[in-house]
């Protein structure tokens, strides 16, 4: 498997008003691997995917990388 992720996000933060939904989340997807995003109801899974898709804008992120293909 490859050592370089096809998507890597570091220190993602997202709030809706006073409610902080995502706090310093790190997320990486590697080629050839199955990646699952799991958690309790209200844990922020849908918000995370919507931030990746560009539906929601993150409040802050320290790095976001996708290699050139």
Backbone as a printed PyTorch tensor [residue, N CA C, xyz], in Angstrom:
tensor([[[  0.8230,  -1.1950,   0.0000],
         [  0.0000,   0.0000,   0.0000],
         [  0.8650,   1.2560,   0.0000]],

        [[  0.2880,   2.3090,  -0.4830],
         [  1.0180,   3.5710,  -0.5960],
         [  1.1590,   4.2460,   0.7600]],

        [[  2.2630,   4.9740,   0.9120],
         [  2.4960,   5.7210,   2.1390],
         [  1.8820,   7.1120,   2.0930]],

        [[  1.5310,   7.5760,   0.9000],
         [  0.9980,   8.9200,   0.7320],
         [ -0.5250,   8.8730,   0.6370]],

        [[ -1.2120,   9.6130,   1.5100],
         [ -2.6750,   9.6140,   1.4450],
         [ -3.1830,  10.3510,   0.2070]],

        [[ -4.3570,   9.9370,  -0.2770],
         [ -4.9720,  10.6550,  -1.3950],
         [ -5.7660,  11.8520,  -0.8880]],

        [[ -6.0510,  11.8690,   0.4050],
         [ -6.6920,  13.0040,   1.0650],
         [ -6.1970,  13.0430,   2.4970]],

        [[ -5.7230,  14.2040,   2.9230],
         [ -5.2610,  14.3450,   4.3000],
         [ -5.6770,  15.7060,   4.8360]],

        [[ -6.3420,  15.6890,   5.9810],
         [ -6.7920,  16.9100,   6.6460],
         [ -6.2900,  16.8780,   8.0780]],

        [[ -5.8150,  18.0110,   8.5730],
         [ -5.2800,  18.0980,   9.9340],
         [ -5.9300,  19.2480,  10.6840]],

        [[ -6.3280,  18.9740,  11.9120],
         [ -6.8440,  19.9840,  12.8490],
         [ -8.0680,  20.7190,  12.3120]],

        [[ -9.0660,  19.9590,  11.8520],
         [-10.3050,  20.5510,  11.3470],
         [-11.1660,  20.9990,  12.5190]],

        [[-11.7210,  22.1930,  12.4260],
         [-12.6370,  22.7210,  13.4260],
         [-13.8700,  23.2770,  12.7320]],

        [[-15.0380,  22.9710,  13.3030],
         [-16.2910,  23.4690,  12.7580],
         [-17.2680,  23.6770,  13.9040]],

        [[-17.8800,  24.8580,  13.9340],
         [-18.9010,  25.1780,  14.9330],
         [-20.1550,  25.6670,  14.2420]],

        [[-21.2770,  25.4290,  14.8830],
         [-22.5470,  26.0200,  14.4860],
         [-22.9820,  26.8700,  15.6680]],

        [[-22.7600,  28.1680,  15.5640],
         [-23.0230,  29.0540,  16.6930],
         [-22.0870,  28.7120,  17.8350]],

        [[-22.6490,  28.5070,  19.0160],
         [-21.8370,  28.1870,  20.1940],
         [-21.5120,  26.6960,  20.3060]],

        [[-22.0760,  25.8690,  19.4180],
         [-21.8670,  24.4230,  19.4900],
         [-20.6830,  24.0320,  18.6060]],

        [[-19.6050,  23.5470,  19.2270],
         [-18.4480,  23.1000,  18.4650],
         [-18.6560,  21.6380,  18.0930]],

        [[-18.8280,  21.3970,  16.7860],
         [-19.1530,  20.0610,  16.2830],
         [-17.8910,  19.2510,  16.0170]],

        [[-16.8970,  19.8600,  15.3980],
         [-15.6170,  19.2030,  15.1220],
         [-14.5170,  19.9930,  15.8140]],

        [[-13.6560,  19.2980,  16.5310],
         [-12.5780,  19.9710,  17.2710],
         [-11.2550,  19.2430,  17.0280]],

        [[-10.3640,  19.8910,  16.2780],
         [ -9.0220,  19.3670,  15.9960],
         [ -9.0460,  17.9350,  15.4540]],

        [[ -9.8590,  17.6970,  14.4310],
         [ -9.9920,  16.3750,  13.8260],
         [ -8.9110,  16.1740,  12.7640]],

        [[ -8.2380,  15.0300,  12.8070],
         [ -7.3020,  14.6120,  11.7700],
         [ -7.9570,  13.4820,  10.9840]],

        [[ -7.8060,  13.5090,   9.6620],
         [ -8.4600,  12.5140,   8.8040],
         [ -7.5840,  12.2660,   7.5940]],

        [[ -7.3300,  10.9990,   7.2770],
         [ -6.5240,  10.6550,   6.1060],
         [ -7.1430,   9.4500,   5.4060]],

        [[ -7.1040,   9.4770,   4.0750],
         [ -7.5990,   8.3820,   3.2430],
         [ -6.4410,   7.9270,   2.3630]],

        [[ -6.1470,   6.6190,   2.4090],
         [ -5.0360,   6.0620,   1.6550],
         [ -5.5540,   5.1990,   0.5030]],

        [[ -4.8470,   5.2150,  -0.6270],
         [ -5.2810,   4.3870,  -1.7550],
         [ -5.2040,   2.9010,  -1.3990]],

        [[ -6.1790,   2.1280,  -1.8740],
         [ -6.1870,   0.6930,  -1.6430],
         [ -6.7370,   0.2780,  -0.2950]],

        [[ -7.1450,   1.2280,   0.5340],
         [ -7.7140,   0.9180,   1.8380],
         [ -9.1970,   1.2800,   1.8720]],

        [[ -9.9340,   0.5610,   2.6650],
         [-11.3240,   0.9160,   2.9320],
         [-11.3110,   1.7940,   4.1790]],

        [[-11.9070,   2.9650,   4.0850],
         [-11.9320,   3.8930,   5.2070],
         [-13.3630,   4.0340,   5.6950]],

        [[-13.5540,   3.8810,   7.0010],
         [-14.8760,   4.0280,   7.6050],
         [-14.8460,   5.1900,   8.5880]],

        [[-15.9070,   5.9500,   8.5970],
         [-16.0750,   7.0410,   9.5400],
         [-17.2280,   6.6370,  10.4530]],

        [[-16.9080,   6.2700,  11.6820],
         [-17.9180,   5.7370,  12.5990],
         [-17.9660,   6.5670,  13.8800]],

        [[-19.1220,   6.5430,  14.5290],
         [-19.2860,   7.2380,  15.7930],
         [-20.7350,   7.2600,  16.2120]],

        [[-20.9620,   7.7150,  17.4240],
         [-22.3160,   7.8150,  17.9740],
         [-23.1410,   8.8440,  17.2070]],

        [[-24.4530,   8.7890,  17.3960],
         [-25.3320,   9.8250,  16.8510],
         [-24.8970,  11.1790,  17.3990]],

        [[-24.8130,  12.1540,  16.5100],
         [-24.4240,  13.4950,  16.9260],
         [-22.9340,  13.6950,  17.0870]],

        [[-22.1270,  12.7190,  16.6500],
         [-20.6770,  12.8200,  16.8170],
         [-20.0070,  13.7170,  15.7830]],

        [[-20.7090,  14.0470,  14.6870],
         [-20.1370,  14.9270,  13.6720],
         [-19.7480,  14.2350,  12.3750]],

        [[-20.1510,  12.9900,  12.1950],
         [-19.7950,  12.2520,  10.9750],
         [-20.3270,  12.9440,   9.7160]],

        [[-21.6020,  13.2690,   9.7090],
         [-22.2000,  13.9240,   8.5360],
         [-21.6030,  15.2990,   8.3100]],

        [[-21.3370,  16.0140,   9.3790],
         [-20.7130,  17.3320,   9.2630],
         [-19.3260,  17.2090,   8.6480]],

        [[-18.5670,  16.2010,   9.0550],
         [-17.2280,  15.9720,   8.5090],
         [-17.2980,  15.7390,   7.0050]],

        [[-18.1950,  14.8600,   6.5640],
         [-18.3320,  14.5670,   5.1370],
         [-18.7930,  15.8030,   4.3760]],

        [[-19.7060,  16.5760,   4.9590],
         [-20.1820,  17.7940,   4.2950],
         [-19.0750,  18.8390,   4.2020]],

        [[-18.1740,  18.8730,   5.1670],
         [-17.0200,  19.7810,   5.0790],
         [-16.0780,  19.3310,   3.9690]],

        [[-15.8240,  18.0350,   3.8720],
         [-14.9610,  17.5130,   2.8080],
         [-15.5730,  17.7920,   1.4380]],

        [[-16.8940,  17.6400,   1.3290],
         [-17.5830,  17.8500,   0.0540],
         [-17.7470,  19.3290,  -0.2950]],

        [[-17.4980,  20.2150,   0.6540],
         [-17.6260,  21.6440,   0.3960],
         [-19.0110,  22.1970,   0.6650]],

        [[-19.8860,  21.3910,   1.2570],
         [-21.2280,  21.8700,   1.5910],
         [-21.1650,  22.8160,   2.7830]],

        [[-20.3680,  22.4420,   3.7820],
         [-20.0980,  23.3280,   4.9280],
         [-18.6590,  23.8080,   4.8290]],

        [[-18.4200,  25.0290,   5.2150],
         [-17.0610,  25.5600,   5.2820],
         [-16.5220,  25.3270,   6.6850]],

        [[-15.2680,  24.8630,   6.7770],
         [-14.6590,  24.6580,   8.0850],
         [-14.2860,  26.0030,   8.6800]],

        [[-14.2890,  26.0770,  10.0130],
         [-13.8650,  27.3030,  10.6850],
         [-12.3530,  27.4540,  10.5960]],

        [[-11.6330,  26.3340,  10.7420],
         [-10.1780,  26.3610,  10.5980],
         [ -9.6710,  24.9650,  10.2800]],

        [[ -8.5320,  24.9240,   9.6060],
         [ -7.8390,  23.6680,   9.3030],
         [ -6.3640,  24.0170,   9.1940]],

        [[ -5.4850,  23.2040,   9.7990],
         [ -4.0700,  23.5420,   9.7510],
         [ -3.4280,  23.0950,   8.4470]],

        [[ -3.9190,  21.9840,   7.8670],
         [ -3.4240,  21.5770,   6.5510],
         [ -4.4490,  20.7050,   5.8480]],

        [[ -4.4420,  20.8250,   4.5550],
         [ -5.3140,  20.0340,   3.6960],
         [ -4.5170,  19.6990,   2.4650]],

        [[ -4.3390,  18.4050,   2.1780],
         [ -3.5360,  18.0610,   1.0190],
         [ -4.1580,  16.9300,   0.2290]],

        [[ -4.0460,  17.0590,  -1.0740],
         [ -4.3800,  16.0050,  -2.0180],
         [ -3.2610,  16.0150,  -3.0530]],

        [[ -2.6130,  14.8920,  -3.2750],
         [ -1.5150,  14.8790,  -4.2370],
         [ -2.0210,  15.1010,  -5.6620]],

        [[ -1.1720,  15.6670,  -6.4800],
         [ -1.5170,  15.8550,  -7.8970],
         [ -1.5230,  14.5020,  -8.5780]],

        [[ -2.5320,  14.2560,  -9.3750],
         [ -2.6350,  12.9900, -10.0900],
         [ -2.6870,  13.2640, -11.5610]]])
